Amino acid sequence: MKKRFMLICLFTLAAGAISYPYTWNIGTTLSNNIESYHKEKPSPTRELMRMISSHMSKIFDAIMAGDHNTVSKESNAVAETSKSIMRNFFPEDGKIGEWFKETGKDPNNPEEVTTVKKDFEQYSKSIVDAAMNIAENVKKQNIVETYKNFDTMLKNACFACHETARPKWPEWPEWMQITGG
């Protein structure tokens, strides 16, 4: 019995050690081309949007399950993540990071920095306000109204920002246009 247990443990350790290099990023690990990794590495903007997207998915799942506590928790997380956008991208010391190149604007031009900052502030505030509205509304235990607030947030905060910050999306299919997308 002891031998069998020892063999299982050794097998598990060996399998973990062998597979470890492939769990992180198989392309980088196998190619050893670190330059391509850094070109493909997600930007801070994309990482924060992925975090918000993850929380939004959890909110939707919780709404569908009628889980008011999770809706509240996740909507507060969306608000906090959105607030961090301004702190990360426009720090109080005024130093703009490498991410600014993604905007296509000159980080040394104060007017362009101010313009981008205003856009970020507008959409960040829109997300924070909508997320806090969801958190407040879910306290009333009305899941239908909570969903309506969630839908409004997607349309008026998320999609509004995406329309200005992303390349043009392909046309929506006609059936989606009829239903409002």
PyMOL CGO cylinders between C-alpha atoms (Angstrom):
from pymol import cmd
from pymol.cgo import CYLINDER

trace = [
    CYLINDER, 0.00, 0.00, 0.00, 2.80, 2.38, 0.92, 0.3, 1, 1, 1, 1, 1, 1,
    CYLINDER, 2.80, 2.38, 0.92, 4.67, 1.58, -2.30, 0.3, 1, 1, 1, 1, 1, 1,
    CYLINDER, 4.67, 1.58, -2.30, 1.57, 2.26, -4.39, 0.3, 1, 1, 1, 1, 1, 1,
    CYLINDER, 1.57, 2.26, -4.39, 1.05, 5.61, -2.67, 0.3, 1, 1, 1, 1, 1, 1,
    CYLINDER, 1.05, 5.61, -2.67, 4.73, 6.51, -3.21, 0.3, 1, 1, 1, 1, 1, 1,
    CYLINDER, 4.73, 6.51, -3.21, 4.50, 5.62, -6.91, 0.3, 1, 1, 1, 1, 1, 1,
    CYLINDER, 4.50, 5.62, -6.91, 1.38, 7.72, -7.36, 0.3, 1, 1, 1, 1, 1, 1,
    CYLINDER, 1.38, 7.72, -7.36, 3.07, 10.69, -5.68, 0.3, 1, 1, 1, 1, 1, 1,
    CYLINDER, 3.07, 10.69, -5.68, 6.20, 10.33, -7.82, 0.3, 1, 1, 1, 1, 1, 1,
    CYLINDER, 6.20, 10.33, -7.82, 4.12, 10.02, -10.98, 0.3, 1, 1, 1, 1, 1, 1,
    CYLINDER, 4.12, 10.02, -10.98, 2.15, 13.16, -10.08, 0.3, 1, 1, 1, 1, 1, 1,
    CYLINDER, 2.15, 13.16, -10.08, 5.34, 15.13, -9.37, 0.3, 1, 1, 1, 1, 1, 1,
    CYLINDER, 5.34, 15.13, -9.37, 6.99, 13.95, -12.59, 0.3, 1, 1, 1, 1, 1, 1,
    CYLINDER, 6.99, 13.95, -12.59, 3.92, 14.75, -14.69, 0.3, 1, 1, 1, 1, 1, 1,
    CYLINDER, 3.92, 14.75, -14.69, 3.72, 18.21, -13.12, 0.3, 1, 1, 1, 1, 1, 1,
    CYLINDER, 3.72, 18.21, -13.12, 7.42, 18.88, -13.69, 0.3, 1, 1, 1, 1, 1, 1,
    CYLINDER, 7.42, 18.88, -13.69, 7.25, 17.74, -17.32, 0.3, 1, 1, 1, 1, 1, 1,
    CYLINDER, 7.25, 17.74, -17.32, 4.14, 19.75, -18.13, 0.3, 1, 1, 1, 1, 1, 1,
    CYLINDER, 4.14, 19.75, -18.13, 5.11, 22.92, -16.22, 0.3, 1, 1, 1, 1, 1, 1,
    CYLINDER, 5.11, 22.92, -16.22, 6.84, 24.68, -19.14, 0.3, 1, 1, 1, 1, 1, 1,
    CYLINDER, 6.84, 24.68, -19.14, 3.70, 24.26, -21.24, 0.3, 1, 1, 1, 1, 1, 1,
    CYLINDER, 3.70, 24.26, -21.24, 1.27, 25.71, -18.74, 0.3, 1, 1, 1, 1, 1, 1,
    CYLINDER, 1.27, 25.71, -18.74, 2.43, 29.30, -19.04, 0.3, 1, 1, 1, 1, 1, 1,
    CYLINDER, 2.43, 29.30, -19.04, 2.75, 30.19, -22.71, 0.3, 1, 1, 1, 1, 1, 1,
    CYLINDER, 2.75, 30.19, -22.71, 3.52, 27.33, -25.04, 0.3, 1, 1, 1, 1, 1, 1,
    CYLINDER, 3.52, 27.33, -25.04, 4.48, 29.63, -27.92, 0.3, 1, 1, 1, 1, 1, 1,
    CYLINDER, 4.48, 29.63, -27.92, 7.08, 31.46, -25.89, 0.3, 1, 1, 1, 1, 1, 1,
    CYLINDER, 7.08, 31.46, -25.89, 8.35, 28.35, -24.17, 0.3, 1, 1, 1, 1, 1, 1,
    CYLINDER, 8.35, 28.35, -24.17, 8.86, 26.36, -27.35, 0.3, 1, 1, 1, 1, 1, 1,
    CYLINDER, 8.86, 26.36, -27.35, 10.13, 29.13, -29.60, 0.3, 1, 1, 1, 1, 1, 1,
    CYLINDER, 10.13, 29.13, -29.60, 12.29, 30.95, -27.03, 0.3, 1, 1, 1, 1, 1, 1,
    CYLINDER, 12.29, 30.95, -27.03, 11.48, 34.07, -29.02, 0.3, 1, 1, 1, 1, 1, 1,
    CYLINDER, 11.48, 34.07, -29.02, 11.03, 36.55, -26.22, 0.3, 1, 1, 1, 1, 1, 1,
    CYLINDER, 11.03, 36.55, -26.22, 10.72, 39.46, -28.67, 0.3, 1, 1, 1, 1, 1, 1,
    CYLINDER, 10.72, 39.46, -28.67, 7.55, 38.01, -30.17, 0.3, 1, 1, 1, 1, 1, 1,
    CYLINDER, 7.55, 38.01, -30.17, 6.16, 37.49, -26.66, 0.3, 1, 1, 1, 1, 1, 1,
    CYLINDER, 6.16, 37.49, -26.66, 6.56, 41.18, -25.84, 0.3, 1, 1, 1, 1, 1, 1,
    CYLINDER, 6.56, 41.18, -25.84, 4.92, 42.20, -29.10, 0.3, 1, 1, 1, 1, 1, 1,
    CYLINDER, 4.92, 42.20, -29.10, 1.98, 39.92, -28.33, 0.3, 1, 1, 1, 1, 1, 1,
    CYLINDER, 1.98, 39.92, -28.33, 1.85, 40.81, -24.64, 0.3, 1, 1, 1, 1, 1, 1,
    CYLINDER, 1.85, 40.81, -24.64, -1.48, 42.43, -23.78, 0.3, 1, 1, 1, 1, 1, 1,
    CYLINDER, -1.48, 42.43, -23.78, -1.45, 46.14, -23.08, 0.3, 1, 1, 1, 1, 1, 1,
    CYLINDER, -1.45, 46.14, -23.08, -2.49, 47.54, -19.69, 0.3, 1, 1, 1, 1, 1, 1,
    CYLINDER, -2.49, 47.54, -19.69, -5.70, 48.79, -21.29, 0.3, 1, 1, 1, 1, 1, 1,
    CYLINDER, -5.70, 48.79, -21.29, -6.59, 45.34, -22.58, 0.3, 1, 1, 1, 1, 1, 1,
    CYLINDER, -6.59, 45.34, -22.58, -5.73, 43.71, -19.26, 0.3, 1, 1, 1, 1, 1, 1,
    CYLINDER, -5.73, 43.71, -19.26, -8.02, 46.07, -17.33, 0.3, 1, 1, 1, 1, 1, 1,
    CYLINDER, -8.02, 46.07, -17.33, -10.77, 45.57, -19.90, 0.3, 1, 1, 1, 1, 1, 1,
    CYLINDER, -10.77, 45.57, -19.90, -10.40, 41.81, -19.50, 0.3, 1, 1, 1, 1, 1, 1,
    CYLINDER, -10.40, 41.81, -19.50, -10.78, 42.22, -15.76, 0.3, 1, 1, 1, 1, 1, 1,
    CYLINDER, -10.78, 42.22, -15.76, -13.92, 44.30, -16.22, 0.3, 1, 1, 1, 1, 1, 1,
    CYLINDER, -13.92, 44.30, -16.22, -15.20, 41.78, -18.77, 0.3, 1, 1, 1, 1, 1, 1,
    CYLINDER, -15.20, 41.78, -18.77, -14.66, 38.95, -16.30, 0.3, 1, 1, 1, 1, 1, 1,
    CYLINDER, -14.66, 38.95, -16.30, -16.61, 40.80, -13.61, 0.3, 1, 1, 1, 1, 1, 1,
    CYLINDER, -16.61, 40.80, -13.61, -19.36, 41.66, -16.11, 0.3, 1, 1, 1, 1, 1, 1,
    CYLINDER, -19.36, 41.66, -16.11, -19.70, 37.98, -17.03, 0.3, 1, 1, 1, 1, 1, 1,
    CYLINDER, -19.70, 37.98, -17.03, -20.01, 37.10, -13.37, 0.3, 1, 1, 1, 1, 1, 1,
    CYLINDER, -20.01, 37.10, -13.37, -22.66, 39.80, -12.91, 0.3, 1, 1, 1, 1, 1, 1,
    CYLINDER, -22.66, 39.80, -12.91, -24.66, 38.41, -15.81, 0.3, 1, 1, 1, 1, 1, 1,
    CYLINDER, -24.66, 38.41, -15.81, -24.36, 34.85, -14.49, 0.3, 1, 1, 1, 1, 1, 1,
    CYLINDER, -24.36, 34.85, -14.49, -25.42, 36.01, -11.02, 0.3, 1, 1, 1, 1, 1, 1,
    CYLINDER, -25.42, 36.01, -11.02, -28.39, 37.93, -12.42, 0.3, 1, 1, 1, 1, 1, 1,
    CYLINDER, -28.39, 37.93, -12.42, -29.53, 34.83, -14.29, 0.3, 1, 1, 1, 1, 1, 1,
    CYLINDER, -29.53, 34.83, -14.29, -29.17, 32.76, -11.10, 0.3, 1, 1, 1, 1, 1, 1,
    CYLINDER, -29.17, 32.76, -11.10, -30.82, 35.43, -8.92, 0.3, 1, 1, 1, 1, 1, 1,
    CYLINDER, -30.82, 35.43, -8.92, -27.67, 35.72, -6.77, 0.3, 1, 1, 1, 1, 1, 1,
    CYLINDER, -27.67, 35.72, -6.77, -27.99, 39.27, -5.39, 0.3, 1, 1, 1, 1, 1, 1,
    CYLINDER, -27.99, 39.27, -5.39, -24.84, 39.08, -3.25, 0.3, 1, 1, 1, 1, 1, 1,
    CYLINDER, -24.84, 39.08, -3.25, -22.61, 38.18, -6.19, 0.3, 1, 1, 1, 1, 1, 1,
    CYLINDER, -22.61, 38.18, -6.19, -24.17, 40.89, -8.36, 0.3, 1, 1, 1, 1, 1, 1,
    CYLINDER, -24.17, 40.89, -8.36, -23.38, 43.44, -5.66, 0.3, 1, 1, 1, 1, 1, 1,
    CYLINDER, -23.38, 43.44, -5.66, -19.84, 42.16, -5.10, 0.3, 1, 1, 1, 1, 1, 1,
    CYLINDER, -19.84, 42.16, -5.10, -18.98, 42.01, -8.79, 0.3, 1, 1, 1, 1, 1, 1,
    CYLINDER, -18.98, 42.01, -8.79, -20.51, 45.37, -9.67, 0.3, 1, 1, 1, 1, 1, 1,
    CYLINDER, -20.51, 45.37, -9.67, -18.42, 46.95, -6.91, 0.3, 1, 1, 1, 1, 1, 1,
    CYLINDER, -18.42, 46.95, -6.91, -15.37, 45.20, -8.39, 0.3, 1, 1, 1, 1, 1, 1,
    CYLINDER, -15.37, 45.20, -8.39, -16.19, 46.69, -11.82, 0.3, 1, 1, 1, 1, 1, 1,
    CYLINDER, -16.19, 46.69, -11.82, -16.34, 50.15, -10.25, 0.3, 1, 1, 1, 1, 1, 1,
    CYLINDER, -16.34, 50.15, -10.25, -13.01, 49.70, -8.47, 0.3, 1, 1, 1, 1, 1, 1,
    CYLINDER, -13.01, 49.70, -8.47, -11.31, 48.37, -11.59, 0.3, 1, 1, 1, 1, 1, 1,
    CYLINDER, -11.31, 48.37, -11.59, -12.62, 51.28, -13.60, 0.3, 1, 1, 1, 1, 1, 1,
    CYLINDER, -12.62, 51.28, -13.60, -11.33, 53.73, -11.00, 0.3, 1, 1, 1, 1, 1, 1,
    CYLINDER, -11.33, 53.73, -11.00, -7.92, 52.12, -11.26, 0.3, 1, 1, 1, 1, 1, 1,
    CYLINDER, -7.92, 52.12, -11.26, -7.83, 52.97, -14.96, 0.3, 1, 1, 1, 1, 1, 1,
    CYLINDER, -7.83, 52.97, -14.96, -7.39, 56.64, -14.17, 0.3, 1, 1, 1, 1, 1, 1,
    CYLINDER, -7.39, 56.64, -14.17, -4.84, 55.96, -11.43, 0.3, 1, 1, 1, 1, 1, 1,
    CYLINDER, -4.84, 55.96, -11.43, -2.80, 53.67, -13.67, 0.3, 1, 1, 1, 1, 1, 1,
    CYLINDER, -2.80, 53.67, -13.67, -2.90, 55.63, -16.89, 0.3, 1, 1, 1, 1, 1, 1,
    CYLINDER, -2.90, 55.63, -16.89, -2.81, 59.16, -15.55, 0.3, 1, 1, 1, 1, 1, 1,
    CYLINDER, -2.81, 59.16, -15.55, -0.82, 58.99, -12.31, 0.3, 1, 1, 1, 1, 1, 1,
    CYLINDER, -0.82, 58.99, -12.31, -0.66, 61.95, -9.98, 0.3, 1, 1, 1, 1, 1, 1,
    CYLINDER, -0.66, 61.95, -9.98, 3.03, 62.44, -10.75, 0.3, 1, 1, 1, 1, 1, 1,
    CYLINDER, 3.03, 62.44, -10.75, 1.98, 63.12, -14.36, 0.3, 1, 1, 1, 1, 1, 1,
    CYLINDER, 1.98, 63.12, -14.36, 4.28, 60.51, -15.94, 0.3, 1, 1, 1, 1, 1, 1,
    CYLINDER, 4.28, 60.51, -15.94, 2.50, 58.86, -18.85, 0.3, 1, 1, 1, 1, 1, 1,
    CYLINDER, 2.50, 58.86, -18.85, 3.62, 55.30, -19.53, 0.3, 1, 1, 1, 1, 1, 1,
    CYLINDER, 3.62, 55.30, -19.53, 4.40, 53.33, -22.66, 0.3, 1, 1, 1, 1, 1, 1,
    CYLINDER, 4.40, 53.33, -22.66, 0.73, 52.38, -23.05, 0.3, 1, 1, 1, 1, 1, 1,
    CYLINDER, 0.73, 52.38, -23.05, 0.00, 55.89, -24.35, 0.3, 1, 1, 1, 1, 1, 1,
    CYLINDER, 0.00, 55.89, -24.35, 1.56, 54.99, -27.71, 0.3, 1, 1, 1, 1, 1, 1,
    CYLINDER, 1.56, 54.99, -27.71, -1.50, 52.79, -28.34, 0.3, 1, 1, 1, 1, 1, 1,
    CYLINDER, -1.50, 52.79, -28.34, -3.63, 55.90, -28.64, 0.3, 1, 1, 1, 1, 1, 1,
    CYLINDER, -3.63, 55.90, -28.64, -1.62, 57.14, -31.61, 0.3, 1, 1, 1, 1, 1, 1,
    CYLINDER, -1.62, 57.14, -31.61, -1.13, 60.43, -29.78, 0.3, 1, 1, 1, 1, 1, 1,
    CYLINDER, -1.13, 60.43, -29.78, 2.11, 62.11, -28.72, 0.3, 1, 1, 1, 1, 1, 1,
    CYLINDER, 2.11, 62.11, -28.72, 2.75, 61.58, -24.99, 0.3, 1, 1, 1, 1, 1, 1,
    CYLINDER, 2.75, 61.58, -24.99, 4.89, 64.73, -24.98, 0.3, 1, 1, 1, 1, 1, 1,
    CYLINDER, 4.89, 64.73, -24.98, 2.06, 66.91, -26.26, 0.3, 1, 1, 1, 1, 1, 1,
    CYLINDER, 2.06, 66.91, -26.26, 0.09, 68.18, -23.24, 0.3, 1, 1, 1, 1, 1, 1,
    CYLINDER, 0.09, 68.18, -23.24, -2.99, 68.99, -25.36, 0.3, 1, 1, 1, 1, 1, 1,
    CYLINDER, -2.99, 68.99, -25.36, -3.19, 65.44, -26.72, 0.3, 1, 1, 1, 1, 1, 1,
    CYLINDER, -3.19, 65.44, -26.72, -2.65, 63.99, -23.23, 0.3, 1, 1, 1, 1, 1, 1,
    CYLINDER, -2.65, 63.99, -23.23, -5.46, 66.20, -21.89, 0.3, 1, 1, 1, 1, 1, 1,
    CYLINDER, -5.46, 66.20, -21.89, -7.80, 65.13, -24.70, 0.3, 1, 1, 1, 1, 1, 1,
    CYLINDER, -7.80, 65.13, -24.70, -7.17, 61.43, -24.10, 0.3, 1, 1, 1, 1, 1, 1,
    CYLINDER, -7.17, 61.43, -24.10, -7.47, 61.93, -20.33, 0.3, 1, 1, 1, 1, 1, 1,
    CYLINDER, -7.47, 61.93, -20.33, -10.88, 63.59, -20.73, 0.3, 1, 1, 1, 1, 1, 1,
    CYLINDER, -10.88, 63.59, -20.73, -12.10, 60.67, -22.85, 0.3, 1, 1, 1, 1, 1, 1,
    CYLINDER, -12.10, 60.67, -22.85, -10.83, 58.18, -20.29, 0.3, 1, 1, 1, 1, 1, 1,
    CYLINDER, -10.83, 58.18, -20.29, -12.44, 60.15, -17.46, 0.3, 1, 1, 1, 1, 1, 1,
    CYLINDER, -12.44, 60.15, -17.46, -15.77, 60.28, -19.27, 0.3, 1, 1, 1, 1, 1, 1,
    CYLINDER, -15.77, 60.28, -19.27, -15.97, 56.55, -19.93, 0.3, 1, 1, 1, 1, 1, 1,
    CYLINDER, -15.97, 56.55, -19.93, -14.45, 55.58, -16.59, 0.3, 1, 1, 1, 1, 1, 1,
    CYLINDER, -14.45, 55.58, -16.59, -17.01, 57.71, -14.76, 0.3, 1, 1, 1, 1, 1, 1,
    CYLINDER, -17.01, 57.71, -14.76, -19.77, 56.24, -16.91, 0.3, 1, 1, 1, 1, 1, 1,
    CYLINDER, -19.77, 56.24, -16.91, -18.71, 52.70, -15.95, 0.3, 1, 1, 1, 1, 1, 1,
    CYLINDER, -18.71, 52.70, -15.95, -18.33, 53.56, -12.26, 0.3, 1, 1, 1, 1, 1, 1,
    CYLINDER, -18.33, 53.56, -12.26, -21.72, 55.27, -12.11, 0.3, 1, 1, 1, 1, 1, 1,
    CYLINDER, -21.72, 55.27, -12.11, -23.46, 52.41, -13.92, 0.3, 1, 1, 1, 1, 1, 1,
    CYLINDER, -23.46, 52.41, -13.92, -21.78, 49.74, -11.77, 0.3, 1, 1, 1, 1, 1, 1,
    CYLINDER, -21.78, 49.74, -11.77, -22.71, 51.59, -8.58, 0.3, 1, 1, 1, 1, 1, 1,
    CYLINDER, -22.71, 51.59, -8.58, -26.27, 51.91, -9.89, 0.3, 1, 1, 1, 1, 1, 1,
    CYLINDER, -26.27, 51.91, -9.89, -26.39, 48.13, -10.34, 0.3, 1, 1, 1, 1, 1, 1,
    CYLINDER, -26.39, 48.13, -10.34, -25.02, 47.62, -6.81, 0.3, 1, 1, 1, 1, 1, 1,
    CYLINDER, -25.02, 47.62, -6.81, -27.63, 49.98, -5.36, 0.3, 1, 1, 1, 1, 1, 1,
    CYLINDER, -27.63, 49.98, -5.36, -30.48, 48.54, -7.37, 0.3, 1, 1, 1, 1, 1, 1,
    CYLINDER, -30.48, 48.54, -7.37, -29.73, 44.92, -6.46, 0.3, 1, 1, 1, 1, 1, 1,
    CYLINDER, -29.73, 44.92, -6.46, -30.29, 45.82, -2.79, 0.3, 1, 1, 1, 1, 1, 1,
    CYLINDER, -30.29, 45.82, -2.79, -33.98, 46.15, -3.67, 0.3, 1, 1, 1, 1, 1, 1,
    CYLINDER, -33.98, 46.15, -3.67, -33.96, 42.43, -4.59, 0.3, 1, 1, 1, 1, 1, 1,
    CYLINDER, -33.96, 42.43, -4.59, -35.55, 43.19, -7.99, 0.3, 1, 1, 1, 1, 1, 1,
    CYLINDER, -35.55, 43.19, -7.99, -33.58, 41.09, -10.44, 0.3, 1, 1, 1, 1, 1, 1,
    CYLINDER, -33.58, 41.09, -10.44, -35.48, 42.35, -13.51, 0.3, 1, 1, 1, 1, 1, 1,
    CYLINDER, -35.48, 42.35, -13.51, -34.60, 45.98, -12.76, 0.3, 1, 1, 1, 1, 1, 1,
    CYLINDER, -34.60, 45.98, -12.76, -31.06, 44.92, -11.97, 0.3, 1, 1, 1, 1, 1, 1,
    CYLINDER, -31.06, 44.92, -11.97, -30.80, 43.29, -15.38, 0.3, 1, 1, 1, 1, 1, 1,
    CYLINDER, -30.80, 43.29, -15.38, -32.16, 46.45, -17.02, 0.3, 1, 1, 1, 1, 1, 1,
    CYLINDER, -32.16, 46.45, -17.02, -29.41, 48.44, -15.28, 0.3, 1, 1, 1, 1, 1, 1,
    CYLINDER, -29.41, 48.44, -15.28, -26.85, 45.90, -16.46, 0.3, 1, 1, 1, 1, 1, 1,
    CYLINDER, -26.85, 45.90, -16.46, -28.11, 46.17, -20.04, 0.3, 1, 1, 1, 1, 1, 1,
    CYLINDER, -28.11, 46.17, -20.04, -28.05, 49.97, -19.85, 0.3, 1, 1, 1, 1, 1, 1,
    CYLINDER, -28.05, 49.97, -19.85, -24.46, 49.82, -18.61, 0.3, 1, 1, 1, 1, 1, 1,
    CYLINDER, -24.46, 49.82, -18.61, -23.44, 47.67, -21.56, 0.3, 1, 1, 1, 1, 1, 1,
    CYLINDER, -23.44, 47.67, -21.56, -25.10, 49.99, -24.06, 0.3, 1, 1, 1, 1, 1, 1,
    CYLINDER, -25.10, 49.99, -24.06, -24.29, 53.39, -22.56, 0.3, 1, 1, 1, 1, 1, 1,
    CYLINDER, -24.29, 53.39, -22.56, -20.89, 52.76, -21.00, 0.3, 1, 1, 1, 1, 1, 1,
    CYLINDER, -20.89, 52.76, -21.00, -19.19, 49.71, -22.49, 0.3, 1, 1, 1, 1, 1, 1,
    CYLINDER, -19.19, 49.71, -22.49, -20.36, 49.82, -26.09, 0.3, 1, 1, 1, 1, 1, 1,
    CYLINDER, -20.36, 49.82, -26.09, -20.20, 53.62, -26.25, 0.3, 1, 1, 1, 1, 1, 1,
    CYLINDER, -20.20, 53.62, -26.25, -16.52, 53.48, -25.30, 0.3, 1, 1, 1, 1, 1, 1,
    CYLINDER, -16.52, 53.48, -25.30, -15.83, 50.60, -27.65, 0.3, 1, 1, 1, 1, 1, 1,
    CYLINDER, -15.83, 50.60, -27.65, -17.32, 52.53, -30.56, 0.3, 1, 1, 1, 1, 1, 1,
    CYLINDER, -17.32, 52.53, -30.56, -14.78, 55.31, -30.07, 0.3, 1, 1, 1, 1, 1, 1,
    CYLINDER, -14.78, 55.31, -30.07, -11.76, 53.36, -28.86, 0.3, 1, 1, 1, 1, 1, 1,
    CYLINDER, -11.76, 53.36, -28.86, -11.80, 50.30, -31.09, 0.3, 1, 1, 1, 1, 1, 1,
    CYLINDER, -11.80, 50.30, -31.09, -11.58, 49.81, -34.82, 0.3, 1, 1, 1, 1, 1, 1,
    CYLINDER, -11.58, 49.81, -34.82, -14.96, 49.74, -36.52, 0.3, 1, 1, 1, 1, 1, 1,
    CYLINDER, -14.96, 49.74, -36.52, -16.85, 46.58, -35.70, 0.3, 1, 1, 1, 1, 1, 1,
    CYLINDER, -16.85, 46.58, -35.70, -18.31, 44.58, -38.56, 0.3, 1, 1, 1, 1, 1, 1,
    CYLINDER, -18.31, 44.58, -38.56, -21.96, 45.26, -39.27, 0.3, 1, 1, 1, 1, 1, 1,
    CYLINDER, -21.96, 45.26, -39.27, -24.32, 43.50, -36.94, 0.3, 1, 1, 1, 1, 1, 1,
    CYLINDER, -24.32, 43.50, -36.94, -26.55, 40.91, -38.62, 0.3, 1, 1, 1, 1, 1, 1,
    CYLINDER, -26.55, 40.91, -38.62, -29.98, 42.25, -39.51, 0.3, 1, 1, 1, 1, 1, 1,
    CYLINDER, -29.98, 42.25, -39.51, -31.74, 40.21, -36.81, 0.3, 1, 1, 1, 1, 1, 1,
    CYLINDER, -31.74, 40.21, -36.81, -29.50, 41.80, -34.18, 0.3, 1, 1, 1, 1, 1, 1,
    CYLINDER, -29.50, 41.80, -34.18, -30.11, 45.29, -35.51, 0.3, 1, 1, 1, 1, 1, 1,
    CYLINDER, -30.11, 45.29, -35.51, -33.87, 44.71, -35.26, 0.3, 1, 1, 1, 1, 1, 1,
    CYLINDER, -33.87, 44.71, -35.26, -33.58, 43.56, -31.64, 0.3, 1, 1, 1, 1, 1, 1,
    CYLINDER, -33.58, 43.56, -31.64, -31.23, 46.36, -30.67, 0.3, 1, 1, 1, 1, 1, 1,
    CYLINDER, -31.23, 46.36, -30.67, -27.93, 44.44, -30.78, 0.3, 1, 1, 1, 1, 1, 1,
]
cmd.load_cgo(trace, "trace")
